Amino acid sequence: MVRVARVQPDSVAAELGIVPGTEILSVDGRAIADFLDWEFLSAEDEVTVEVKQPDGETIIFEVERPELEPWGIMLEPPRVRQCANRCDFCFIEGLPTGLRKPLYLRDDDYRLSFAYGNFATLSNVKERDIKRILEYRLSPLYVSVHATNWEKRKVVLNNPKVPNIVEQLTRLAEGGIQFHCQMVVVPGLNDGDVLEESLQDLWNLGESVISAAVIPVGLTQFSHLYTGKSMDRDTARSLLQHVERWSERGMRERGASWVLGSDELYLLAERDLPGEEHYGDFAQIENGIGSVALLRLRVRDGASTLPSMPGRRIGIVTGVSMGPLMPPLLDELSRATGAQFELIVAENSLFGPTTTAAGLLVGADIRRVLADRHDLDMALIPAETINEDGIFLDDASFIAVRESLPMPVFPSYDFIDALASEPSEVAA
């Protein structure tokens, strides 16, 4: 069922009399099953739309939209397809109990892969889904491959019914679909020869595979299913050998790095991170691929635009893994503004010491490191720590955390955003 959540005033939908609660039944005689059907079938300038109003009345509209004027409709969120796999390293399985319910939703939905860049395993797609992907040309898709070897993939996903991913990708590629792929690597399971086989299989798909990411397994103190080896420096360096060899081949033969190691992989291997040119258009930035390079780029390009703040003391909160990389960036900000920037590294109190990513810090961590810092004029925290509703992973409200602290606190993606957009708060 596809139902309208909101209608913009003075829009096409509003003029037709479509209201919140209206159910969209069909477009040009084709039943509407979800938001994808609506987006693609309603895209023509002349369509026939059948709806059912909240009072039960069924209406058929013949609509002609001048210059494809937007409908002005926001649909209710779709029912998300949940994951049937039981990966030992699944982040959801590494969550403590007692958090808000949406955090425990294990989505594995090809529709969200296309619409939002969520990674999906394609292990639950049926023939009708394949046909739909091809008809609507849902490209690119973001695919969790992990291993192309069918038997190994069954073990990695802990699902004996998982389909052959090479056959799936090949069929979709033949239909013009492209992919961004990821492989979360578990030492002793899908590294070494298995990883090499996976990269070779993906390479053989040609330009259909736009990028392939290699990511070390990440665990929390609650990852109760995981019984494998943890990722260490030597294993990370071994993985980087695969990454660098294939990246060099990609640059040589296709003009792009193609295989990319996550920032965390380089940090674990104690190796310098590549420059921004290595990451192309940063297509896998949400996957921790090139985050540091992009941050460096934004600071370099934006520092000169910042207001003068001589003598101001500004705290920069980050996670353990990012701590060693921050001093050169803060020095650059200090030279540009005259402010004194202090690095504040916070350990993760919710997920444990093995979780070092800045974006996974919680409200309690922010309070702990800033509560007694009366010497700071302001503090910046990673914007990735809060969701669109301003809530941390431990369910603390950003507003409540900020109000409990002795200085103004701002979420920031790259320092420049917060320092440039709040001059009245930060300028001397």
Buried (B, 14 or more C-beta within 10 A) or exposed (E): EBBBEEBEEEBBBBEBEBBEEBBBBBBEEEEBEBBBBBEBBBEEEEBEBBBBBEEEEEBEBEBEBEEEEEBBBBBBEBEBBEBBBEBBBBBEBBBBEEBEEEEEEBBBBBBBBBBEBBBBBBBBBEEEBBEBBBEBEBBBBBBBBBBBBEEBBBBBBBBEEBBEBBEBBBEBBEBEBBBBBBBBBBBEBBBBEBBEBBBEBBBEBEEBBBBBBBBBBBBBBBBEBBEBEBBEEEBBBBBBEBBBEBBEBBEEEEEBBBBBBBBBBBBBBEBEBBEBEBBBEBBBBBBBBBBBBBBBBBBEEBBEEBBEBEEBBBBBBBBBBBBEBBEEBBEBBBEBBBBBBBBBBBBBBBBBEBBBBBBBBBBBBBBBBBEEBEEBBBBBBBBBBBEEEBBBBBEBBBEEBBEBBEBBBBBBBBBBBBBBEBEEEBBE
